[in-house]
Amino acid sequence: MKTVIVLQSNYIPWKGYFDLIHDADLFIFYDDLQYTKNDWRNRNKLKSARGAEWLTIPVGIDANRLICEVELKDTTWQSKHWKTIQNHYGKCPHFARYKPFFEDIYLGRQWVNLSELNHHLIRSISEDFLNINTEFQDSRQFDLSGKKFDRLLEIVGKSGAERYVSGPAAKDYIDASRFADANIELVWKDYSGYPEYPQRFPPFEHGVSIIDLLFNTGSDAPWYIWGWRNGPLSS
């Protein structure tokens, strides 16, 4: 049964985002939607000695643009973000393992588009660090005509989905009966039950960027996202 997920890109998302990707045969980035301020598109949280702190990419104040149209005109944020990441995670047991990748992201390139950055980070982390084999596509690859929920349903239908997995927040606008009418099974993702991992700076916080999990657990990261559902972590 072909499982499809359609979701806006986020900046270095939390582990639940990658749990969704792992559930899918096809993950579709849905960035030709209105950009929303104070959301996850250009920011996420890191764990510090002071608790969870925001790491935010400056994107300006223009409210009339799509996510895929958000330009990154001031690149000085890149070195600042890398310095912050080093300060918070430099002493973590697996920091050195991922340092070359993230150092290249922040110091080796100049990013001028938010979607391009987010897609690269999400795909690379999924494929290279979490060994996820999900196929990625972009909603702009589809010839779409609908609006709002109709547009989402159109993407899912044209993707050939037999099952659609959604985060629970979408219950506010998704009409489950429309999926049933289209013979597409609708599944609501359950984010409960994630095990804690050795995290610096207690108390433990689940809702932080995936990099927190990577730097603290290394190659065991997939177990803390989905592997725990199948049994204990092997030594």
N, C-alpha and C positions, 0 to 999 in steps of 0.2 A: 504494500500500500504506500503510494507516494505521499510523503509528508512534506508540507511546505510551510514556511514562516515568512511573514512580510513585516519588516520593522525598520524604523528610522535608525540611522547610524548614531552611535554615541561615542564620546571621547573616552578612550581606555575604559570600557564598561566594567561593571561588576561581574562576578562569577555567574550570576543567574542569566545574564545575556548569553554567555558561552554555553550554558546548560541548554538554552533554547536552540542555539546553533547545532549542538550535538544531537538534538532530537530530530533535526530536519534532514531530508534528502536534498532539499533545495532551500536556500536562504536568500531572500530577495531584499536588498537594501531599498528602502522607500523614502528617498530623500527629495523627490520632486513634490514636496509638501511645504506649507508655510513654516518658516523658521519661527520658533517660539523662544522668547527670552526666559532666562532663569530655569532652563531645562538641562537635560543631560547631553545635549548635542555638542556643547563646547566646554563642558566641565565635568569633573568627577571628584571623588573624595579619596584622600590618602590618610593613613593612620600615622599620627605623630604623638610625641610625648604629651601634647595638649589635647589629644583626642582626634576625632575625624575632622580634617580640614579640606576646604575646597581648593582644587587646582583648576584655574579657569583660563581659557584662551580668550584674549580680547578680540571681539568681532564687530565692534561698532554698535550703533544704536538704530540702524535702518530696520524698520519693522516690515517693510514691503519687499520681501524677497523669500525665495524658496531656500530650503536647507542647502541644496546643491549649488546655490548661487552665492553662498556666504564666502566672501573673500577674506584672506588673512593678510592684511596690508602691512601690519607691523610685526616683523619677525623677531623682535627682541624677546618676545615671550618664550621662544624656544630654549635659549640658554638659561633663562630664569627657571623654567620648569625642570630642566635637567639638574640644575643646582639643587632645587628643592627635593627632587627624587633622591639624589645622592645623599643629601643631609638626613632624610628620613630612613632610607633603606640601605645605605652604604655598608652597614655592619650586619646586614642580614646574611644568613648562611649561603644563600644561592644568588646573591647579587652579582657576583663575578660571572656567573653562567650567562646572564642575560644582558650584561653591561654593553658588549659590543653592538648588539641590535639597537638598544635604546639610545646609546651614544650617537649612533648614526642617524637615528630619527631626529634627534634634537640638535645635533651639532654638524652632521654631515650633509644635511639637505635643507632647502628652504621651501616651506609649504605655503602655497598661496590660495588654497581652497580647502575649506573645512571637510567637505565630504571626501575628497581625495585622501586627506590625512586619515580620517576615521576608517575608511574602507581598508586602507593599507594596514593600519594597526590591527584591526579586527581580523582580517584575513591571515595576516602573518602570525599572529598569536594563536589563532585557531589551528592553522596547518603546521606551523613549525614547532610550537611549544606544547600544544594540547593534543596533537595527532588526530585532529578532526578531519574527516574526509568529505564533509558536506560541500555540495556545489554552491557557488555564489553567483547571483545575477543582480542586475540593477533594474528597478522599475521603469527606467527610461528606455529599456530595451523593448518594452511592450507598447503597442499602439492602443492607448487608453482614451476613452471618451466620457466615462462617468465622473461623478463628483462624490466626495466624502465616502460613505460606506459602500455605495454602488461601485465606486472606483476600486476600492479594496477587493470587493467580491469579483470584479472583473479581472484583476490581476491574478487572484487565486484560481479562477476558472481557466484563464489562458495558460497558466503554468502547468495545467494537467494534474492539479492536486486532487488526491482522494481523501486526505486528512489535513486539517489546518490547525496548528497549535498557536495559541495566543496567551499572552500574559494576562493576569487577572484584572489589571486596570482597564482593559478594553471592554469589560462587561458593561461599562457605562454607555457604549455606543454600538456595539455589535448586536445585530438581530440574529439570534441563533436559528430561528426558523428559516431564514433565507439560505443558510448553509445546508440545512436539511432538504430544502426544496431543490437545491443544486446537487444533491447526493454527495455532499462533502461532509465528512465527519469533523465536528468541532471539538477540540480538546482544550481545556483550560489548564495552563501550566501551574503546578504547585511548587512554590519555592521553599516550603517548610522542610525542616529536618536536616539542613546542611550541618555537618559536623564542624566543630571548632578546630582550628589548627594552631600550631605554635606561632603566635602573633606578638610582635614587640608592642610594648606600651599598653598593658591591660587597663581597663577591662576590654574583653573581646568585642569586636565590631564586625558584623557580616557585611554591611552595606558600603564597602569600599572598593576601589578599583581592583581589577584582576591582577595588577602588578604587585599588590600586597601579597596575594596568594603565591604568585610565582617566586618572588624574592624570598619568601619564608619557607616554601615547601618544595621548590624545584620540580623534578620530574614526577613527584607524587601529586601535583596539582589536579590532574584529571580525577583522581579518586575523591578528592574533597568537593568536586563539582557534581559528578554523576556516579563514579565508581562505587561509592559507599552504599548505593542502593542494592548492589549485588553481593556484598559481603565485606569482611574486614580488610583493612589495608595489609597487603603482604609485605614482609620485611625485605 
